[in-house]
Structures are given as structure tokens and as C-alpha cells.
Amino acid sequence: MVDIHGIEKEKIVSTAFLINSEGRIVHVWEPKKIENSIDDIINAVKKLKGM
């Protein structure tokens, strides 16, 4: 990736998947910084576990 100043930078992109006990994907968080998604992920896990 090259920024607006012409400097080449690397970027890590992650996708998070929540998989239930039956092995099925129940939620996908599309590529973005994981730090911005962590609360959503924790809440989804709690909901899946009935907490």
C-alpha cells in the first residue's frame, strides 16, 4: 500500500469468525482493525453462550 505521500506501508487486515459448537459460522466481522471490533466480538460470544 502506498500512502498519499508516496511512502510504501504494510497493513495487516483481519477477519474474525464466530463458530458455534456445531461448527457453523454464526457471525463474520469483515476486514478492519480488530481493536475496533473487540467489544462486538465479546458481546456476540456472550449472546451465543446465553450469558
TATAHU-V329035 format. One record per backbone hydrogen bond with DSSP energy under -1.0 kcal/mol. CO is the residue of the C=O (numbers start at 1). NH is the residue of the N-H. If there is no record, write none. Layout:
BEGIN
co->CO nh->NH
co->CO nh->NH
END
This chain:
BEGIN
co->1 nh->9
co->3 nh->6
co->7 nh->3
co->14 nh->32
co->16 nh->29
co->18 nh->26
co->18 nh->27
co->20 nh->23
co->24 nh->20
co->27 nh->18
co->29 nh->16
co->33 nh->36
co->34 nh->37
co->34 nh->38
co->37 nh->41
co->38 nh->42
co->39 nh->43
co->40 nh->44
co->41 nh->45
co->42 nh->46
co->43 nh->47
co->44 nh->48
co->45 nh->49
co->46 nh->51
END
